[in-house]
Amino acid sequence: MHELEMLSALFSLTTLGLVLGALLGLAARHLKVEGSALEAEIEALLPGSQCGQCGFPGCGPAATALASGGAPVTLCPPGGRALAEELADKLGVTVDLAGVEDKPVLVAFVHESLCIGCTKCFKRCPTDAIVGGPKMIHAVFADACTGCEQCFEVCPTECIEMRAVQPTTQTWYWPKPAANDIDDGRGIAA
C-alpha cells in the first residue's frame, strides 16, 4: 500500500511538472517582448569591449541610446572614424568627423619597478585585464585590454604606460598602398 501511494505521488508530481513546463513554454512563446532590430544591428557594429569610454555602462546601453537618437554617432572612441561613418550610414544621419580622431590601438603596460600594489588600477579596469593584489605587483593581459586609459588616470605612481600594440605574426596585415604607389601594369608607378 505504501508503494502505491509513493508511485501515485511520483506520477502526480511528474504530470504537474510536465503540464506547468508546457504552459511556461507557451507563455514564453506568446508573451515574449520583441527587441528592436535596429538596436541589435547597432550593437553588432560596436566593438563589444564594454569599456565605458562612451559614457554608457556598455555597448548594449550605448546601442539603445544611438537607436533612440539620444547619443551622437561619434560616441565610441575605440571605433574611431570608421565606426562613426558606419553608424551614420545605418541611422541615416550626417556626421561631422572633424572632432573624431583615429588613435592607434593602445594597451596598458605596468612598470613593475614603480608599482606599489595599491589596487586602484584593477578596480577601475572594465574588462579585468589587470591582475594583481594588494601590495603585489600588477600585470596586464594585453589581449583583454581595451586601451580605455582608466587605469592610467588613477595610478598614483605613474607606473602604467599606454603603449601602441605591436604587430605579431597573428595580427600583422599588408598595408594598403598609397594612391601614388599603384602600379599601372607596365612596372611604372602612376
C-alpha positions as CSV (number, residue, x, y, z in Angstrom):
1,M,0.0,0.0,0.0
2,H,2.8,2.4,0.9
3,E,4.5,1.8,-2.5
4,L,1.2,2.6,-4.3
5,E,1.0,5.9,-2.6
6,M,4.6,6.7,-3.5
7,L,4.0,5.8,-7.1
8,S,0.9,7.9,-7.2
9,A,2.7,10.9,-5.7
10,L,5.6,10.5,-8.2
11,F,3.1,10.2,-11.1
12,S,1.2,13.3,-9.9
13,L,4.4,15.4,-9.5
14,T,5.7,14.3,-12.9
15,T,2.4,15.2,-14.6
16,L,2.2,18.5,-12.8
17,G,5.8,19.3,-13.8
18,L,5.1,18.5,-17.5
19,V,1.9,20.5,-17.6
20,L,3.5,23.5,-15.9
21,G,6.5,23.3,-18.2
22,A,4.3,23.2,-21.3
23,L,2.4,26.2,-20.0
24,L,5.6,28.1,-19.4
25,G,6.8,27.3,-22.8
26,L,3.6,28.5,-24.4
27,A,3.6,31.7,-22.3
28,A,7.3,32.4,-23.3
29,R,6.4,32.0,-27.0
30,H,3.3,34.1,-27.0
31,L,4.2,36.8,-24.4
32,K,7.8,37.4,-25.4
33,V,9.0,41.0,-25.7
34,E,10.4,41.8,-29.1
35,G,13.7,43.8,-29.0
36,S,14.5,46.5,-31.5
37,A,16.2,45.1,-34.6
38,L,17.9,48.4,-35.1
39,E,19.4,48.2,-31.6
40,A,20.7,44.7,-32.3
41,E,22.3,45.8,-35.6
42,I,23.9,48.8,-33.9
43,E,25.2,46.7,-31.0
44,A,26.8,44.3,-33.5
45,L,28.7,47.2,-35.1
46,L,30.1,48.4,-31.8
47,P,33.3,46.9,-30.6
48,G,31.7,45.0,-27.7
49,S,34.5,45.7,-25.3
50,Q,32.2,47.2,-22.7
51,C,34.9,49.8,-21.9
52,G,32.6,52.6,-20.9
53,Q,34.6,55.3,-22.8
54,C,31.4,56.4,-24.4
55,G,29.8,57.3,-21.1
56,F,27.5,54.3,-21.1
57,P,28.0,51.2,-18.9
58,G,28.4,49.0,-22.0
59,C,27.8,48.6,-25.7
60,G,24.1,47.5,-25.2
61,P,23.0,50.7,-23.5
62,A,25.0,52.7,-26.0
63,A,23.2,51.0,-28.8
64,T,19.9,51.7,-27.2
65,A,20.8,55.4,-26.9
66,L,22.0,55.6,-30.5
67,A,18.8,53.9,-31.8
68,S,16.6,56.4,-29.9
69,G,18.7,59.4,-31.1
70,G,19.9,60.1,-27.6
71,A,23.6,59.9,-28.4
72,P,25.8,61.1,-31.2
73,V,27.2,58.6,-33.7
74,T,30.7,59.7,-32.7
75,L,30.3,58.4,-29.1
76,C,32.7,55.4,-29.4
77,P,36.4,56.4,-29.2
78,P,37.8,52.9,-29.8
79,G,35.7,52.7,-33.0
80,G,37.1,55.9,-34.4
81,R,36.1,57.5,-37.7
82,A,35.2,54.2,-39.5
83,L,32.6,53.2,-36.9
84,A,31.2,56.7,-36.8
85,E,30.7,56.6,-40.6
86,E,29.1,53.1,-40.4
87,L,26.7,54.3,-37.6
88,A,25.8,57.4,-39.6
89,D,25.0,55.3,-42.7
90,K,23.0,52.9,-40.6
91,L,21.0,55.6,-38.9
92,G,20.7,57.8,-42.0
93,V,22.2,60.9,-40.4
94,T,25.0,63.2,-41.4
95,V,28.1,63.4,-39.2
96,D,30.9,65.9,-38.7
97,L,34.1,63.9,-38.3
98,A,36.3,66.9,-37.7
99,G,36.4,66.2,-33.9
100,V,36.9,62.4,-34.3
101,E,40.4,61.2,-34.2
102,D,41.7,57.8,-35.1
103,K,44.0,56.9,-32.3
104,P,46.3,53.9,-32.6
105,V,45.3,50.9,-30.6
106,L,46.8,51.2,-27.2
107,V,47.3,48.7,-24.3
108,A,48.3,49.3,-20.8
109,F,51.8,48.2,-19.6
110,V,52.8,48.2,-15.9
111,H,56.4,49.1,-15.0
112,E,57.0,46.6,-12.2
113,S,59.7,48.6,-10.5
114,L,57.3,51.5,-9.9
115,C,54.2,49.5,-8.9
116,I,53.3,49.7,-5.2
117,G,50.3,47.3,-5.4
118,C,47.7,49.9,-4.4
119,T,45.0,48.1,-6.4
120,K,43.5,51.3,-7.8
121,C,44.1,50.3,-11.4
122,F,42.4,46.9,-11.4
123,K,39.4,48.3,-9.6
124,R,38.9,50.7,-12.5
125,C,39.5,48.2,-15.3
126,P,36.2,47.5,-17.0
127,T,37.5,44.3,-18.7
128,D,39.5,42.8,-15.8
129,A,42.7,43.0,-17.9
130,I,44.8,43.8,-14.9
131,V,45.8,41.2,-12.4
132,G,47.5,41.5,-9.0
133,G,46.6,42.0,-5.4
134,P,47.1,44.4,-2.5
135,K,50.8,45.1,-2.0
136,M,51.7,42.9,-5.0
137,I,53.0,43.8,-8.5
138,H,50.3,44.1,-11.1
139,A,50.4,42.9,-14.7
140,V,48.2,43.5,-17.8
141,F,46.7,40.9,-20.1
142,A,47.2,42.7,-23.4
143,D,44.5,40.6,-25.2
144,A,41.9,41.8,-22.7
145,C,42.9,45.4,-22.5
146,T,40.7,47.9,-24.5
147,G,43.0,50.9,-24.1
148,C,40.4,52.9,-22.2
149,E,43.1,54.6,-20.1
150,Q,41.0,54.4,-16.9
151,C,43.9,52.6,-15.1
152,F,46.4,55.1,-16.4
153,E,44.4,58.0,-15.0
154,V,44.2,56.7,-11.4
155,C,47.7,55.3,-10.9
156,P,49.4,57.3,-8.1
157,T,52.9,56.3,-9.0
158,E,52.6,56.7,-12.8
159,C,53.8,53.1,-13.3
160,I,51.2,52.5,-16.1
161,E,52.2,53.4,-19.6
162,M,49.9,53.2,-22.6
163,R,51.8,51.5,-25.5
164,A,50.8,51.0,-29.1
165,V,50.1,47.4,-29.9
166,Q,53.0,45.8,-31.7
167,P,52.0,43.6,-34.6
168,T,52.7,39.9,-34.2
169,T,52.5,37.1,-36.8
170,Q,48.8,36.7,-36.0
171,T,47.9,40.4,-36.2
172,W,50.1,41.7,-38.9
173,Y,48.5,42.7,-42.2
174,W,49.6,44.2,-45.5
175,P,49.2,47.9,-45.5
176,K,47.0,49.5,-48.2
177,P,49.1,51.0,-51.0
178,A,49.1,54.8,-51.3
179,A,47.4,56.2,-54.4
180,N,50.7,57.3,-55.9
181,D,52.3,53.8,-55.3
182,I,49.8,51.9,-57.6
183,D,51.5,50.1,-60.5
184,D,49.9,50.9,-63.9
185,G,50.7,47.4,-65.2
186,R,53.9,48.5,-67.1
187,G,56.0,48.5,-63.9
188,I,55.7,52.2,-63.6
189,A,54.1,53.7,-60.6
190,A,51.3,56.1,-61.5
